[in-house]
Structure formats: C-alpha cells, structure tokens
Amino acid sequence: MPDISNTSSTKRVTMFAGKGGVGKTTCAGATALHHASSDGDTLVISTDPTPSLSHIFEMTDKAKPARVLDGLYLAELGQSEIRQMWDKKFGPEVYEVFSSFVAVDYDDFAEFVTSILPGLHDEFMVDYIKELSQTDTYRRIVWDTAPMGQTLGLLETPAMLREHLKPAPRIYSRLKLGSRSKRPVLDIIKGWEELSGEDMEFLRQGVSFVIVTIAEALAVEQLDSILEEMGRYGFRADQLVINNVIKEIGGSSFLQERADQQRGYIERLYRQYSEMKIVEVPLFSQEVKGLERLRKVAEHLFCGEEV
C-alpha cells in the first residue's frame, strides 16, 4: 500500500477534497495529527461552511486557532470569519472601486458583493492559505475544504474574474483615482487579476491534493467528473483515499454482500487510476471521534508507521 507521507514532500499544504459525507474531514484530521507528531507545528484548517473538525477532535475551545495538543492547532473558518478577514484585506479596496459610481453603504455593499463579482470570497481563502504557508508559523497546513462542487467553483475564480473585468477599461475610463487611496482605479482592478493568477499558481505548485471517496456507485461516478474537471485547470490529485472499506465480515451475510459490492468498485478505481497513489481506510465499528480513534485512521493513511 502506498505511503501518503511521500506525497509531494516539499509541499507544506495538503488539501483534502471530496463529495460531502465521504470522510474527508476525518482523513484531514488524522493527517494533521500525524504531521504534528512527525513534522512539528501543524495547523488543520476548515473552510467548509458547515465545519466538523472541532466535533471530530472533541474540542470545546472556540479560539481560532485553538490548541489541540502540543504542535497541533485547529481553526474552523465559517462564513462570519471569512467575511471578517475579507473585509480587513479586500473589502475596502473593492468598495472603493464600486463606490466611485454607486452610492451604497459599505455593509450593504459587502452583503451583495459576491453577486457582483462571484468568486471573490473563494479567492480570498486561497490567498489566506497561501500567506499562511509563506510564514514560519506552521511547518504543515492541512486544509479541509468544502464539498467538491464548491471547491471546483474555487478553481473557476480566475476565469470568472477575467470575464467580469473585460469591460473594465470602458467602464472605469473616466474614473482616474480611487476615492480613498487615490490609486488609479484600473490599477486596483489589474491588481485583482494579478492576485488571481498568483493564487492559482500557488494551488498548482504549493498544494498537494488528496481526494477522498467511498466504494459506492455515485461516489465513484462523481470522482470521474471531479478529476476530469481538475485536469481542465491543470491540476492533478496526488492521492486517492478510499474510505469506509469493509475489512472484517465476522460471519455477517449483510457485511459480506456489501464487501463484495465494494470490491467491484475498488478494483475499478485501482484499474482506472493506476497512476495515482491509493490508500484504503477501513470501516470502523465506532464513530471516529477523539485523538485515539483519529490515530487509528492515521495508521492506515500512513501505512502503520509510528505517528
């Protein structure tokens, strides 16, 4: 079985992605726990609108980030946190451009800005992770993303920005300076485009993608389209984790039937994605919560090495 720890060892950021309900958050948490033990300070961060990392780690500390144990920190960034950080870095600049010709209060503007320029919030999250990775604060960052459909939307952000910015010179040609910073408005807009390109390059060069799936028909079929869509943007997955694989039958005809069904899908995945590293994680008899059970998951992700 391949060793997940060999994946793009020079990349400090590992992104876990997959459809909802396949266990990507569990795998992300187990991976972060491993890295905290073997590599040093590690941040596991969730940008899922309905995060569950704190539930899996049984954390009650609401700090962001919260200390799980020595070397391991956890942050769940919901919509309110993302809005606050976006406001701090990008909001005033975006508002400066649009308030040059639209009379609108900032709070009202911030509420509907994503309908004007779809993807800006996603763009910010990539930029935020990029900046984190460029500091010495953490040796490893494990990123638990939203369900895959929303993550693929993130990859489309630069194309959407380009489309929205095509008419920019014509629209803003009479607006020479921003009302606050006094920077040329077109310079501000050009900066967004450059930032988008930098963030996409970061995703390609600085992030290792791990896709989590389960051995069921819908999940396997969706995996095909997910990887095809990633390929359109020049991305490739480094790892495929097949979660909840039935390993112990125990004389149960029900489990035997399900295991036989899974085997067909698993064999298909190995044939179809033979160029990828594939790791199987078994179905556990108990819900995976807490450090002890996450370590059990890590043993399978990392092939039984000490974690």
VMD Tcl script that draws the C-alpha trace (Angstrom):
set ca {
  {0.00 0.00 0.00}
  {1.49 3.40 -0.93}
  {2.62 5.76 1.80}
  {0.68 9.01 1.86}
  {3.59 10.73 3.60}
  {5.66 10.58 0.40}
  {3.22 12.83 -1.43}
  {4.96 15.96 -2.68}
  {7.04 16.21 0.49}
  {8.20 19.71 -0.45}
  {4.60 20.97 -0.40}
  {3.63 22.31 3.00}
  {-0.11 22.47 2.27}
  {-2.30 19.40 1.80}
  {-5.85 19.96 0.59}
  {-8.46 17.28 1.28}
  {-11.41 17.33 -1.07}
  {-14.33 15.09 -1.98}
  {-18.09 14.95 -2.10}
  {-19.97 15.50 1.13}
  {-20.16 12.61 3.58}
  {-17.18 10.55 2.39}
  {-14.97 11.26 5.43}
  {-12.56 13.89 4.12}
  {-12.68 15.81 7.41}
  {-11.78 12.65 9.34}
  {-8.88 11.96 6.99}
  {-7.73 15.58 7.20}
  {-7.80 15.47 10.99}
  {-5.88 12.19 11.11}
  {-3.28 13.53 8.68}
  {-2.80 16.70 10.74}
  {-2.38 14.60 13.89}
  {0.34 12.58 12.13}
  {2.21 15.65 10.90}
  {2.04 17.28 14.33}
  {3.82 14.23 15.75}
  {6.38 13.78 12.99}
  {6.96 17.22 11.43}
  {6.24 19.80 14.10}
  {3.72 22.61 14.36}
  {0.73 21.81 12.18}
  {-2.48 23.71 11.51}
  {-5.60 21.88 10.40}
  {-7.99 24.40 8.94}
  {-11.53 24.02 7.63}
  {-13.19 26.33 5.12}
  {-16.31 24.17 4.91}
  {-19.40 26.35 5.57}
  {-20.59 23.61 7.96}
  {-17.32 22.57 9.61}
  {-16.99 19.48 11.81}
  {-13.30 19.44 12.73}
  {-13.92 20.56 16.31}
  {-16.54 17.81 16.67}
  {-14.13 15.15 15.45}
  {-11.38 16.38 17.78}
  {-13.92 16.82 20.60}
  {-12.81 20.42 21.07}
  {-14.77 22.99 23.06}
  {-12.18 25.79 22.78}
  {-13.63 28.40 20.43}
  {-10.32 30.18 19.79}
  {-9.18 30.46 16.19}
  {-6.79 28.76 16.07}
  {-7.35 26.52 19.09}
  {-4.58 24.37 20.56}
  {-5.48 20.67 20.29}
  {-2.20 19.41 21.75}
  {1.49 20.32 21.53}
  {2.22 21.11 17.90}
  {-1.35 20.79 16.63}
  {-3.74 23.71 16.11}
  {-7.25 23.83 14.70}
  {-9.19 26.61 13.00}
  {-12.68 26.46 11.55}
  {-13.40 29.41 9.31}
  {-17.13 29.75 8.81}
  {-18.87 32.43 6.79}
  {-18.62 35.04 9.55}
  {-14.84 34.60 9.95}
  {-14.29 34.61 6.20}
  {-16.36 37.79 5.93}
  {-14.31 39.48 8.68}
  {-10.98 38.59 7.08}
  {-12.22 39.56 3.61}
  {-13.41 42.89 5.00}
  {-10.00 43.53 6.53}
  {-7.92 42.87 3.44}
  {-10.04 43.19 0.31}
  {-13.34 44.76 1.26}
  {-12.31 48.43 1.44}
  {-10.44 48.25 -1.88}
  {-13.33 46.59 -3.71}
  {-15.74 49.06 -2.13}
  {-13.52 51.94 -3.21}
  {-13.92 50.98 -6.84}
  {-17.66 50.48 -6.83}
  {-18.48 53.39 -4.55}
  {-16.85 55.60 -7.17}
  {-20.04 55.37 -9.21}
  {-22.63 53.68 -6.95}
  {-23.93 55.32 -3.77}
  {-24.09 52.42 -1.31}
  {-23.13 51.90 2.32}
  {-20.21 49.55 2.94}
  {-22.19 46.98 4.97}
  {-24.88 46.75 2.31}
  {-22.22 46.52 -0.37}
  {-20.37 43.69 1.38}
  {-23.56 41.63 1.57}
  {-24.09 41.53 -2.17}
  {-20.54 41.83 -3.46}
  {-20.38 38.15 -4.35}
  {-23.30 38.62 -6.71}
  {-21.33 41.38 -8.46}
  {-18.03 39.52 -8.65}
  {-18.62 35.83 -7.94}
  {-15.60 34.07 -6.51}
  {-14.02 36.91 -4.52}
  {-14.60 35.18 -1.18}
  {-13.11 31.96 -2.56}
  {-10.23 33.94 -3.98}
  {-9.55 35.37 -0.56}
  {-9.46 31.94 1.11}
  {-6.81 30.72 -1.35}
  {-4.82 33.89 -0.74}
  {-5.16 33.45 3.02}
  {-3.86 29.85 2.92}
  {-1.04 30.96 0.60}
  {0.07 33.65 3.02}
  {-0.07 31.23 5.96}
  {2.15 28.80 4.08}
  {4.73 31.52 3.44}
  {5.27 32.21 7.13}
  {7.24 30.16 9.65}
  {4.23 29.77 11.93}
  {3.43 26.20 10.83}
  {5.54 23.52 9.22}
  {2.44 21.86 7.78}
  {-1.06 23.07 6.90}
  {-3.84 20.56 6.32}
  {-6.82 22.12 4.56}
  {-10.28 20.58 4.88}
  {-12.32 22.12 2.06}
  {-15.99 22.45 1.30}
  {-17.74 19.65 -0.64}
  {-16.10 19.17 -4.02}
  {-18.63 21.07 -6.08}
  {-17.82 24.27 -4.19}
  {-14.09 23.55 -4.36}
  {-14.26 23.23 -8.14}
  {-16.02 26.59 -8.16}
  {-12.95 27.98 -6.44}
  {-10.79 26.80 -9.35}
  {-13.04 28.71 -11.76}
  {-12.48 32.03 -9.99}
  {-9.72 33.40 -12.26}
  {-11.76 32.71 -15.39}
  {-14.78 34.41 -13.82}
  {-12.69 37.41 -12.82}
  {-11.28 37.73 -16.33}
  {-14.79 37.65 -17.77}
  {-16.03 40.27 -15.33}
  {-13.01 42.51 -15.88}
  {-13.14 42.53 -19.69}
  {-15.27 45.67 -19.84}
  {-13.32 47.32 -17.01}
  {-11.34 49.82 -19.14}
  {-14.51 51.06 -20.81}
  {-16.49 51.27 -17.55}
  {-13.78 52.88 -15.45}
  {-12.03 55.01 -18.09}
  {-13.46 58.21 -16.61}
  {-12.57 57.25 -13.02}
  {-8.97 58.28 -12.70}
  {-8.42 57.80 -8.96}
  {-9.96 55.80 -6.15}
  {-11.89 57.96 -3.71}
  {-9.81 56.89 -0.69}
  {-6.40 55.57 -1.71}
  {-6.08 57.89 -4.72}
  {-4.73 54.94 -6.70}
  {-5.85 54.70 -10.34}
  {-8.99 52.55 -10.39}
  {-7.73 50.48 -13.31}
  {-4.55 49.75 -11.34}
  {-6.67 48.41 -8.48}
  {-8.62 46.19 -10.86}
  {-5.44 44.99 -12.56}
  {-4.14 44.02 -9.13}
  {-7.12 41.70 -8.61}
  {-6.34 39.95 -11.87}
  {-2.68 39.52 -10.94}
  {-3.59 38.23 -7.48}
  {-5.91 35.66 -9.02}
  {-3.12 34.36 -11.24}
  {-0.69 34.16 -8.31}
  {-3.17 32.22 -6.21}
  {-3.86 29.72 -8.99}
  {-0.11 29.18 -9.37}
  {0.09 28.59 -5.62}
  {-2.62 25.94 -5.89}
  {-0.73 24.22 -8.72}
  {2.77 24.40 -7.24}
  {2.33 24.62 -3.48}
  {-0.64 22.41 -2.67}
  {-0.91 18.64 -2.61}
  {-4.44 17.44 -3.47}
  {-5.88 14.38 -1.73}
  {-9.28 13.19 -2.94}
  {-11.42 11.10 -0.58}
  {-14.12 8.79 -1.87}
  {-16.08 5.70 -0.88}
  {-16.67 2.49 -2.79}
  {-20.22 3.23 -3.94}
  {-21.64 3.84 -7.39}
  {-22.48 7.54 -7.10}
  {-19.21 8.45 -5.40}
  {-17.13 6.59 -8.00}
  {-19.03 8.16 -10.89}
  {-18.65 11.63 -9.40}
  {-14.94 11.01 -8.91}
  {-14.51 10.65 -12.66}
  {-16.05 14.05 -13.32}
  {-14.16 15.68 -10.42}
  {-10.75 14.57 -11.69}
  {-11.67 15.48 -15.26}
  {-12.69 18.96 -14.14}
  {-9.49 19.39 -12.14}
  {-7.50 18.41 -15.22}
  {-9.12 21.19 -17.22}
  {-7.47 23.70 -14.91}
  {-4.10 21.96 -14.89}
  {-4.49 20.25 -11.53}
  {-3.85 16.63 -10.61}
  {-4.62 14.73 -7.46}
  {-1.62 13.24 -5.66}
  {-3.58 10.74 -3.56}
  {-6.85 8.89 -3.63}
  {-8.23 7.68 -0.30}
  {-10.93 5.01 -0.42}
  {-12.71 5.36 2.90}
  {-15.03 3.03 4.85}
  {-13.79 -0.16 3.20}
  {-15.32 -3.23 4.86}
  {-12.43 -5.43 6.00}
  {-13.97 -7.55 8.77}
  {-17.01 -9.64 7.91}
  {-17.43 -11.62 11.12}
  {-19.87 -14.10 9.61}
  {-22.37 -11.38 8.68}
  {-24.13 -12.07 5.39}
  {-25.05 -8.39 5.21}
  {-21.44 -7.25 5.53}
  {-20.30 -9.94 3.11}
  {-22.73 -8.71 0.47}
  {-21.66 -5.10 0.98}
  {-17.97 -6.07 0.89}
  {-18.49 -7.96 -2.39}
  {-20.21 -4.91 -3.83}
  {-17.40 -2.64 -2.68}
  {-14.76 -4.91 -4.16}
  {-16.00 -4.30 -7.69}
  {-15.77 -0.53 -7.28}
  {-12.38 -0.73 -5.58}
  {-10.94 -2.87 -8.37}
  {-12.29 -0.36 -10.89}
  {-10.58 2.51 -9.05}
  {-7.23 0.70 -8.99}
  {-7.52 -0.04 -12.73}
  {-8.72 3.41 -13.74}
  {-6.31 5.40 -11.55}
  {-3.27 3.14 -11.54}
  {-1.00 6.18 -11.85}
  {-2.23 7.56 -8.53}
  {-1.28 6.52 -5.02}
  {-4.31 4.82 -3.50}
  {-4.85 4.24 0.21}
  {-7.68 2.23 1.76}
  {-9.12 3.15 5.15}
  {-11.36 0.52 6.76}
  {-14.86 0.99 8.08}
  {-14.56 1.24 11.86}
  {-17.13 -0.23 14.21}
  {-17.33 3.03 16.16}
  {-17.68 6.65 15.15}
  {-14.28 8.26 14.63}
  {-14.03 10.95 17.31}
  {-11.18 11.89 19.58}
  {-7.41 11.56 19.34}
  {-7.18 7.81 19.95}
  {-9.52 6.89 17.10}
  {-8.00 9.50 14.78}
  {-4.62 7.87 15.39}
  {-6.12 4.58 14.20}
  {-7.14 6.27 10.96}
  {-3.65 7.75 10.63}
  {-2.12 4.28 10.95}
  {-3.93 3.27 7.77}
  {-3.26 6.53 5.95}
  {0.42 6.27 6.77}
  {0.77 2.50 6.45}
  {1.21 1.70 10.10}
  {4.29 3.84 10.77}
  {4.61 5.40 14.22}
  {2.54 8.57 14.46}
}
mol new
graphics top color blue
foreach p $ca { graphics top sphere $p radius 0.5 }
foreach p [lrange $ca 0 end-1] q [lrange $ca 1 end] { graphics top cylinder $p $q radius 0.2 }
display resetview
